[in-house]
Amino acid sequence: MVSMSAFQLYRMLKQLVDDGWIAEVDRADESDPRRRYYRLTPRGRRAAQTKASRHLRSRVPSGLCATWNGDNTAIVVAAKPR
């Protein structure tokens, strides 16, 4: 679990928006007008997949390989071809 202040969270979100990794979604919420929604942009999705792939590859036991599936929604782990 990550612990951070509201200030740190909003600073991080602003940086992600400025970097083009996420975009605010226009979604009105009458119950709490301060609530904001974000989505990954194509650039953010590529960056997340690259970071996840590096992280995963460094932790996959020898004899196995890890790759993204065809629509980039899941990671497939399989035995390495001999």
Secondary structure, DSSP 8 states (H G I E B T S, - for coil): -----HHHHHHHHHHHHHTTSEEEE----TT-TT--EEEE-HHHHHHHHHHHHHHHHTTS-TTEEEEE-TTSSSEEEEE---
